[in-house]
Amino acid sequence: MNLTTKPDWQRCSGITLMRACISCQHYEYIGWDNDPHCPNQNWGYRKGNNRLQYGKCHKNGNEVFCTEICPHYLQDEGVLITELPNRPAARQPVQQALI
């Protein structure tokens, strides 16, 4: 074992999340809210359920749904990510810094 790298069990928790706010270090969970763009509206017993997690982005200072993607994404340690397309609309509009 190379002593300069962490063992596999310390590098990865085995959790895979989308590359979005839910797996970002700037995201803090608040609760659940109705979302017209919820990806789980047609999932089996939850059919018609359009509730999705939302929280506060400490980088932008606004509320975001957990599936939003922004240029300030900072991946949580130990979480594997998968790329998905961004949602059509944000919870709160935000002007990203241009510089």
Buried (B, 14 or more C-beta within 10 A) or exposed (E): EEEEEEEEEEEBEEEEBBBBBBBBBBBEEEEEBEBEBBEEBEEEEEEEBBBBBBBBBEBBEEBBBBBBBBEBBEEBEEBEBEEEEEBEEBBEEBEEEEE
